[in-house]
Amino acid sequence: MKWLRPTTVVAAIVAGLALVASPQPAAGKMVVKSSSREVPADPAPAAKVEPKDPSPEQADQIERLIEQLGAPTLAARDRAMSELAKFGAYALKLVREGQKHDDDEIAHRCRILDEMLSQDNADLFLAAKRLGMSIQELKEKLSSSDTEAMLELLQSRAVPGLTPLWATVFRQLAPRTNRYPAAQLCKSIEGAEGYGEALVLAGAALHEGPVSGHGRGLMDLIRLLPPGKARHTVLALACAGRKADPVLGGQDGDWAVSTARALRGSFVGKECLAALTPDPADPLQKDAEFDNMRAAVAFSLAPAVTEAELRQSRVLPYASMNSRTRVAYVELLARSKLSAQLEQALTAALASDSGESGVCVAARAYAAGAPAQDVIDVFDALPLSAQLAVMESWWFSPRDLKVFQPFFCKLAQGDNFALRTASARLLACCRANSSALALAKSAIKFEDTAPHMLEALRGMADLLPKAAPAEFKQFIARVDSPNLRVRPFLFDVLVESRDPAAENALKARWKREITRPETTLAVMVLARDPSTPAGAWSAGAAAAALASRTTLDNLLRAQFTLSDFVLLRRLLTMKNDEGFKLLEEVAADLDDASRMDAIIALVFAGRDGPLIDNWIARFTGAVSDPIGSGLSVPIAYSATPQGEQFRQDALKRGFAAPEFYSVISAVLAGRGGKVKLADLLPVMFEKPENLNRIGALDFMVEDPLPAPAAKILLTALIHDNQDSAQLWADPGRTLSLVRSGVDVLGVLYGDAASPSPRSPSQVMITAMLGEPERAKAIFEKFTPQKDGRDFETIEFARVWLQLVAGSRPLTVFEMQAMASPVQGALLMERAAMTGDVSALRRLLDGFGNDYGIALGGSSANFIMRSRWGSPEIVRAGPLDVGAFLPANGRRFFPRHLVAEKFSAPIEGDWRNWWSARRALAQWDSVKKTYVLETLP
């Protein structure tokens, strides 16, 4: 059904009654007088609106409002007139009867209403008269591409009472940035109430013709400048969401729900649910499609509701809800912890034709909101896909560990392959002896899921010798297992256990046989003991990976040649004396391709004392050598007095010295002796142009940089020639630099007396990275562009700095922040440090080992194609975690930014540490830090 266009008459209309109702000449043009001008007026157009029969409820309200037209106060009469106008054609019959009323005031106002409601262009008819221009002139203004002139006209002439005109303006400007200054102007003239009504009317008007992009633009306007009432917000989004926009491919409804979710927290749940009750003046109150859209928006907007509020509201029967509305409904129930209603929804989903996807949605919500034991009690009664949805929900939002974790331990040893596999992933983030035991038992018992169990055990492999001693012994006994599918995962667990018996068993196997796929693990184990020839060679390879800030596996994939593999196999089978003799022979052979590796191996074994002087002579050119300058690497790595002197001399010579890079490599590999990174940084950052010669910068921010060095690097990033693009590209690097105590605003503005941002990027740098109080002072003086082009950025900055009055959720800006990893990381970090553990997971998962699972990309798409199957789920559900990071590979995030959030120490690679503990993180509100829950 098509939306009607009800004319809204507001309080100030009476000020113009004389203009409309004064006696008119019988023929020719009438003259409408204004306080400031006289303009020719259009003849009243022919009546085109036919009266419609109101419902009994509508009739009662209309009759009551007609009587109020004669109320004692002017405000009450005007308000009644406004309310009557909303009924449009449904009020015409009773309004015409009211013209015969005994009360002259009532009769007079009914005549005015009759004239207005009878016109097809009634809204423009009134607006033109109020603006002192003809309808034709107004239409030309509205259709003109010169939007600035339209806004200037409204600013100079508009008075309260023109909400239909503002709706037309919003509809026209929806795809343009001008919509923002227009909205601010409307709000200042019409007030919050009139602004909200204008947005509702603008959303309704979208259905009157094909307008590409207008629905999305209107919803963006609502997102950043929402109405003051929940009802207006719900209706406006529902109207805009119903529009089938050809550009968005029918995704308007999804965007409306997303916008409502972003605004969640702006209104209380009761107000959101109240919007479900149709007002008699609301059009489309019997339209099922609109009812569903309105319900989905209201459910998504409400932060939480009580059972009583839900019972008293007009909620659609579950069977009448479409898939989008069901998702929003059950998620509201989950947020509100209404377990009885969640159970009813799950029962209804199982009994209805909602399909596998619908059942999974209800099951996942039930898992999130119902008591843990209740979820476990109904688990066996659910279909397999719904059981997997329950487990998926728990992975994204772990809770009640002491109830759920024992249940997952039980599933890990059950008969169902899919449930065992899913339980492995869940237990992998619950590091505990009981988790390790359950996974180990399952790996022994079930060969089909053994790889999954062993992979989950990697983060708690060191617990196995005590937590599962019998199973661990069986693992060691299987090092010669012919099962090629299980063996890599088994070796991984044995290596990570760091157990001497496990290492000895692996070394014994590799002496007998080593395959190329096992080389990385072999090098990791062997490097722990450089006193052996194979260990010394492996220690050199591990140091090269550490110095280049890459994984050992990546280094070996790129540089491990067949000759390297042959040399390693030979060293494994030799006794120590034989092996080191072989290394010395290779190191002395100028034509051997493995010569440099052999030299570095001798350095790590401490056998370079007799050779170091010869290497230095070759490096300096005193003795001819084909790799001459390349010998700076083993010399810089050497622990001999000559090596120490070499590093000190390179430090004195400075950045221009060719061997300086080798010293950097040695320091990063832990072979710098008395030379530390703190000694290198002043030399490296002595001149800004040095940055162009360093290359990758990640290694410099693994720990906080000294302020002078950080300032030089930050200056280079802020003032690059791509509008600070490099600054916003890498969250780890940027956040680490800011933590180094640099005056970001000083770097950005220098000594400017009245600093002001000159670009959107500078706006964001000022707000998000600058000192808050100074940043606030800068923004207080800042004047946005008149055309609204920088409105979104400025508004984000103002909300971030808490310069905007009222409760504006930062989630409003999440979609804008997705384009910038740094902004997204800062959003999540700010939320995480107020105790939002889900934000902490979202932040760290985006940079950690679970990046592929957490990112709203490949995982979400896979699930959409399989059992979950709904695009709303991807946006509305937990699959959007980590989505603020672009899907172009895992990014660097320094260890110290993670360590500062936890009271527990981080051991080794933080990514491995976090993957095994992500379910254990709990916020300590007293210490303002995260602690780890303990499990048996």
Secondary structure, 3 states (H helix, E strand, C coil): CCCCCCCCCCHHHHHHHHHHHCCCCCCCCCEEECCCCEEECCCCCCCCCCCCCCCHHHHHHHHHHHHHCCCCCHHHHHHHHHHHHHCHHHHHHHHHHHCCCCCHHHHHHHHHHHHHHCCCCHHHHHHHHHHCCCHHHHHHHHHCCCHHHHHHHHHHHCCCCCHHHHHHHHHHHCCCCCHHHHHHHHHHHHHHHHHHHHHHHHHHHHHHCCCCCHHHHHHHHHHHCCCCCHHHHHHHHHHHHHCCCCCCCCCHHHHHHHHHHHCCCCCCHHHHHHCCCCCCCCCCCCCHHHHHHHHHHHHHHCCCCCHHHHHHCCCCCHHHCCHHHHHHHHHHHHHHCCHHHHHHHHHHHHHCCCHHHHHHHHHHHHHHHCCHHHHHHHHCCCCHHHHHHHHHHHHHCCCCHHHHHHHHHHHCCCCCHHHHHHHHHHHHCCCCHHHHHHHHHHHHHCCCCHHHHHHHHHHHHHHHHHHCHHHHHHHHHCCCCCCCCCHHHHHHHHHHHCCHHHHHHHHHHHHHCCCHHHHHHHHHHHCCCCCCHHHHHHHHHHHHHHHCCCCHHHHHHHHCCHHHHHHHHHHHHCCHHHHHHHHHHHHHCCCCCCHHHHHHHHHHCCCCCCCHHHHHHHHHCCCCCCCHHHHHHHHHHCCCHHHHHHHHHHHHHCCCCCCHHHHHHHHHCCCCCCCCHHHHHHHHCCCHHHHHHHCCCHHHHCCCCCHHHHHHHHHHHHCCCCCCHHHHHCHHHHHHHHCCCCCHHHHHHCCCCCCCCCCHHHHHHHHHHCCHHHHHHHHHCCCCCCCCCCHHHHHHHHHHCCCCCCCCCHHHHHHHHCCCHHHHHHHHHHHHCCCCHHHHHHHHHCCCCCHHHHCCCHHHHHHHHCCCCCHHHHHHCHHHCCCCCCCCCCCCCCHHHHHCCECCCCCCCHHHHHHCCCCCEEEECCCCEEEECCCC
